[in-house]
Amino acid sequence: MQIDVITLFPDFFTSPLQEGLLGRALVKEIARVNLVNPRRFALDKHHRVDDEPYGGGVGMLLKPEPIFSAVESLSVLAKPNIILLTPQGQPLNQPLLRKLSTEYDQLVLICGHYEGVDDRIRHLVDQEISLGDFVLTCGEIPALALINGVVRLLPGTVGKIESLKSESFEAGLLDYPQYTRPSTFRGFEVPEVLRSGNHQAIEKWRYQQQLKRTQERRSDLWEKWLKSFQSNK
Ligand SMILES: C[S@@+](CC[C@H](N)C(=O)[O-])C[C@H]1O[C@@H](n2cnc3c(N)ncnc32)[C@H](O)[C@@H]1O
């Protein structure tokens, strides 16, 4: 997987792309991240990438020319997907991460800044994605979240592929509670069944916990899961 990031702040990515599972996956070349600064493509001698909005208003907008030129400078693979990170886009979720990790061999992520981007940049992109219903100062954090979530799903990043299956959202349910040693901590006990060695009972308990947690915490997911469970019966 090739991931090109159009960012005014390449240094933002240094540590997150080097640490932990993501860092190891990039060393193993499961994915390659290429950081491109649109300032290199600014047309004037001051390398300006932003300007005031037509019609007035507060803040500055990213100009279209450096972003178009930065994207057009990239080598294009067979199945690219050009994405603008924006709070106005499709909300990022696990099915969307899975789609991005399986249907494309190249993701181009455009990070906005300031008050946002000149709206004509939308003509350049295949898709707009939001990290959620809140506004951040920049697109770098959503881009990192997307990269982390996509690379995590690529074969070879996570040791045991089974460990992904019960995780929250994978089957439309939240994950079950998990515990490690010690078995008693400050009076809180690890549930007996998990120490029983009875794998069938453990499986059953975990599944029941997934149902319980989802029902208690996420009525939206629960309704959806119930509907698909009933239609698959
Ligand atoms: C301050 S925001 C601009 C918000 C824009 N004026 C609006 O209300 O839609 C600056 C940049 O941060 C990024 N950004 C902020 N919040 C985001 C979110 N929830 N999801 C994705 N990108 C976001 C986008 O790239 C955006 O262009």
The ligand as an SDF file (V2000), in Angstrom:
LIG
                    3D

 27 29  0  0  0  0  0  0  0  0999 V2000
  -10.3900   24.3840   11.1800 C   0  0  0  0  0  0  0  0  0  0  0  0
  -10.6310   23.0790   10.0600 S   0  0  0  0  0  0  0  0  0  0  0  0
  -11.7030   23.8230    8.8730 C   0  0  0  0  0  0  0  0  0  0  0  0
  -13.1230   23.5740    9.1450 C   0  0  0  0  0  0  0  0  0  0  0  0
  -14.0520   24.1310    8.0850 C   0  0  0  0  0  0  0  0  0  0  0  0
  -14.0830   25.5620    8.1160 N   0  0  0  0  0  0  0  0  0  0  0  0
  -15.4430   23.5910    8.3240 C   0  0  0  0  0  0  0  0  0  0  0  0
  -16.1470   24.0970    9.1910 O   0  0  0  0  0  0  0  0  0  0  0  0
  -15.8250   22.5880    7.6740 O   0  0  0  0  0  0  0  0  0  0  0  0
   -9.0880   22.9890    9.2200 C   0  0  0  0  0  0  0  0  0  0  0  0
   -8.7720   21.6220    8.6070 C   0  0  0  0  0  0  0  0  0  0  0  0
   -8.6860   20.6520    9.6110 O   0  0  0  0  0  0  0  0  0  0  0  0
   -9.1000   19.3910    9.1110 C   0  0  0  0  0  0  0  0  0  0  0  0
  -10.1640   18.8850    9.9920 N   0  0  0  0  0  0  0  0  0  0  0  0
  -10.6700   19.5020   11.0760 C   0  0  0  0  0  0  0  0  0  0  0  0
  -11.5890   18.7490   11.6690 N   0  0  0  0  0  0  0  0  0  0  0  0
  -11.6760   17.6010   10.9690 C   0  0  0  0  0  0  0  0  0  0  0  0
  -12.4720   16.4240   11.0770 C   0  0  0  0  0  0  0  0  0  0  0  0
  -13.3630   16.2660   12.0260 N   0  0  0  0  0  0  0  0  0  0  0  0
  -12.2690   15.4440   10.1660 N   0  0  0  0  0  0  0  0  0  0  0  0
  -11.3800   15.5820    9.1720 C   0  0  0  0  0  0  0  0  0  0  0  0
  -10.6130   16.6850    9.0060 N   0  0  0  0  0  0  0  0  0  0  0  0
  -10.7580   17.6810    9.8880 C   0  0  0  0  0  0  0  0  0  0  0  0
   -9.5550   19.5970    7.6770 C   0  0  0  0  0  0  0  0  0  0  0  0
   -8.5240   19.1860    6.8110 O   0  0  0  0  0  0  0  0  0  0  0  0
   -9.7930   21.1020    7.6290 C   0  0  0  0  0  0  0  0  0  0  0  0
   -9.5990   21.6210    6.3240 O   0  0  0  0  0  0  0  0  0  0  0  0
  1  2  1  0
  2  3  1  0
  2 10  1  0
  3  4  1  0
  4  5  1  0
  5  6  1  0
  5  7  1  0
  7  8  2  0
  7  9  1  0
 10 11  1  0
 11 12  1  0
 11 26  1  0
 12 13  1  0
 13 14  1  0
 13 24  1  0
 14 15  1  0
 14 23  1  0
 15 16  2  0
 16 17  1  0
 17 18  1  0
 17 23  2  0
 18 19  1  0
 18 20  2  0
 20 21  1  0
 21 22  2  0
 22 23  1  0
 24 25  1  0
 24 26  1  0
 26 27  1  0
M  CHG  2   2   1   9  -1
M  END
$$$$
